[in-house]
Amino acid sequence: MRHDAIILAGGAATRMGGRDKPGLLVGGRSMVERVAAAVPQAERLVVVGPPRDLPGALFTREDPPGGGPVPALRAGLALAAAPWVALLAGDLPLLLPEHVIALLDAADTPERAAGAVLLDDGGREQWLAGVWRTAALRAALEDYGGRSLHGLLAPSTPYGCACPARPGSTATQWTICGASRRPATTRTDRPKGGVA
């Protein structure tokens, strides 16, 4: 499927003392380079954040810079042209092309899902690891005044793509997605104290 990629890489990294988290090296490459490598078929690679050494990428900034993921998505989406968009965090160093392909496959349904997101090993949606119909994102943003990606994206009821974790991995590290495809749940759908 034709798609662009939007990588959000301009956060304040307050939990890291303001360090450039997407610029941190993992295995000799920055995290944002590794995320970019996970979308080799993207027609456009849009990075929302400060300019970096990523050949072929288009760079833009949210207004105001550091304003959060919703303004960053707005800025990145302004440069997207393909019918699908991979929306990714700039700090997913273990993301692979196979993950993005699995998400695209999961979202390409007769029911015309708005998108698909990776689920962590606890079944929680990873809103910055997904693919979306570009038109659905634009429609969701049209009247949205909130700051939360969950608040913006969850009402679109994307499919959740469960990816079995490797031993010793964290919640945001995945191996290849399994065939599991189900509508992602929202926090209000989940039973108290657990995952639906």
C-alpha positions in Angstrom: 0.0 0.0 0.0 1.2 3.5 -0.8 2.2 5.3 2.4 4.2 8.1 3.9 5.9 8.0 7.3 5.7 10.7 10.0 8.3 10.3 12.7 7.7 12.4 15.8 11.2 13.3 17.1 11.0 16.7 18.7 9.9 16.0 22.3 11.4 17.7 25.3 12.7 14.4 26.8 12.0 15.7 30.3 12.4 12.3 31.9 15.9 12.2 30.3 16.9 15.7 31.5 16.3 17.2 28.1 18.8 14.9 26.2 18.1 14.3 22.5 16.4 10.9 23.0 15.9 10.2 19.2 19.5 11.1 18.7 20.8 8.5 21.2 22.9 5.7 19.6 21.8 2.1 19.6 24.2 -0.2 17.9 26.1 2.6 16.3 23.0 4.3 14.8 20.6 6.9 16.2 17.2 5.7 17.3 15.6 8.0 14.7 17.7 6.5 12.0 16.6 3.1 13.0 12.9 4.1 12.9 13.5 5.7 9.5 15.0 2.4 8.3 11.8 0.6 9.3 9.8 2.5 6.6 11.9 1.9 3.5 8.8 1.9 1.3 7.5 5.2 2.5 7.0 7.6 -0.4 7.8 10.5 1.9 9.7 10.5 5.2 8.6 13.4 7.3 10.4 14.0 10.6 8.8 16.4 13.0 11.7 17.8 15.1 15.1 19.4 14.7 16.9 18.8 11.4 19.1 15.7 11.5 21.4 13.8 9.1 18.6 11.7 7.4 19.0 11.8 3.6 15.7 12.3 1.8 13.7 13.3 4.9 11.5 16.3 5.0 11.8 18.2 8.3 9.2 20.3 10.0 8.4 21.6 13.5 5.2 21.7 15.5 3.9 25.1 16.6 5.1 25.8 19.2 8.2 23.6 19.1 7.9 21.0 21.9 4.2 21.5 21.9 3.4 17.8 22.1 2.4 15.0 19.9 -0.9 16.4 18.6 0.6 19.6 17.2 3.5 17.5 15.9 1.1 15.2 14.1 -0.7 18.3 12.6 2.7 19.6 11.3 3.8 16.3 9.9 0.4 15.6 8.3 0.6 18.9 6.4 3.5 17.3 4.4 1.9 13.9 3.8 0.4 13.0 0.4 0.0 9.2 0.3 -3.4 7.6 1.3 -1.8 5.9 4.3 0.6 7.3 7.0 2.9 5.4 9.3 2.8 7.4 12.6 5.9 6.6 14.6 7.8 7.7 17.6 11.5 8.6 17.0 12.6 6.4 19.9 11.7 2.9 18.7 15.1 1.4 17.9 13.8 -2.2 17.5 11.1 -1.3 15.1 11.5 -3.3 11.8 10.0 -3.0 8.3 8.1 -6.2 9.1 6.2 -4.4 11.9 5.1 -1.7 9.5 4.1 -4.2 6.9 2.1 -6.2 9.4 0.3 -3.0 10.5 -0.5 -2.1 6.9 -1.8 -5.6 6.3 -3.9 -5.4 9.5 -5.5 -2.1 8.5 -6.2 -3.1 4.9 -9.6 -4.6 5.6 -12.9 -4.8 3.8 -14.3 -2.9 6.8 -12.1 0.0 5.9 -10.5 0.4 9.3 -9.1 3.9 10.1 -5.8 2.3 11.0 -3.9 -0.2 13.1 -1.6 0.2 16.1 0.9 -2.1 17.7 -0.1 -3.4 21.1 2.5 -3.9 23.8 2.8 -7.1 25.6 0.2 -5.9 28.1 -2.3 -5.3 25.3 -2.0 -1.5 25.5 -2.2 0.5 22.3 1.0 2.2 21.2 -0.3 5.3 19.5 3.1 6.2 18.1 3.5 2.8 16.4 0.7 2.6 13.9 -0.5 3.2 10.4 -3.5 5.3 9.5 -5.6 6.4 6.6 -4.4 9.9 5.9 -8.0 11.1 5.4 -9.0 9.6 8.8 -6.2 11.4 10.6 -7.1 14.7 8.9 -10.8 14.3 9.8 -9.9 13.4 13.5 -7.7 16.5 13.8 -10.3 18.8 12.2 -12.2 19.8 15.4 -9.9 18.2 18.0 -8.6 20.7 20.6 -7.1 18.2 23.1 -3.5 17.3 23.7 -3.7 13.5 24.0 -3.0 11.2 21.1 -5.2 8.6 22.9 -8.1 11.1 22.9 -7.5 11.9 19.2 -7.0 8.4 17.9 -8.9 5.9 20.1 -12.3 7.0 18.8 -11.3 5.8 15.4 -11.2 2.3 16.7 -8.1 1.1 14.9 -7.1 -2.6 14.8 -4.6 -3.7 17.4 -1.7 -5.8 16.2 -0.3 -8.0 18.9 3.4 -8.5 18.7 4.9 -11.2 20.9 7.8 -9.9 22.9 11.2 -11.5 23.0 12.4 -12.7 26.4 13.8 -9.8 28.3 12.2 -7.1 26.1 10.4 -4.1 27.3 6.8 -3.1 26.5 7.9 -1.1 23.5 10.2 -3.7 21.9 8.7 -6.2 19.5 9.5 -9.2 17.4 7.5 -9.7 14.2 3.8 -9.2 14.6 1.6 -12.2 14.8 -1.6 -12.7 12.8 -3.6 -11.4 15.7 -5.9 -8.6 14.6 -8.6 -7.1 16.7 -10.2 -3.8 17.3 -7.9 -1.9 19.7 -9.7 -1.2 23.0 -10.0 2.1 24.6 -9.2 2.7 28.3 -12.9 2.9 29.0 -13.5 -0.5 27.4 -11.0 -2.3 29.7 -12.1 -4.1 32.8 -10.9 -2.5 36.0 -7.3 -3.6 36.9 -6.6 -5.3 33.6 -6.6 -5.5 29.9 -9.7 -6.5 27.9 
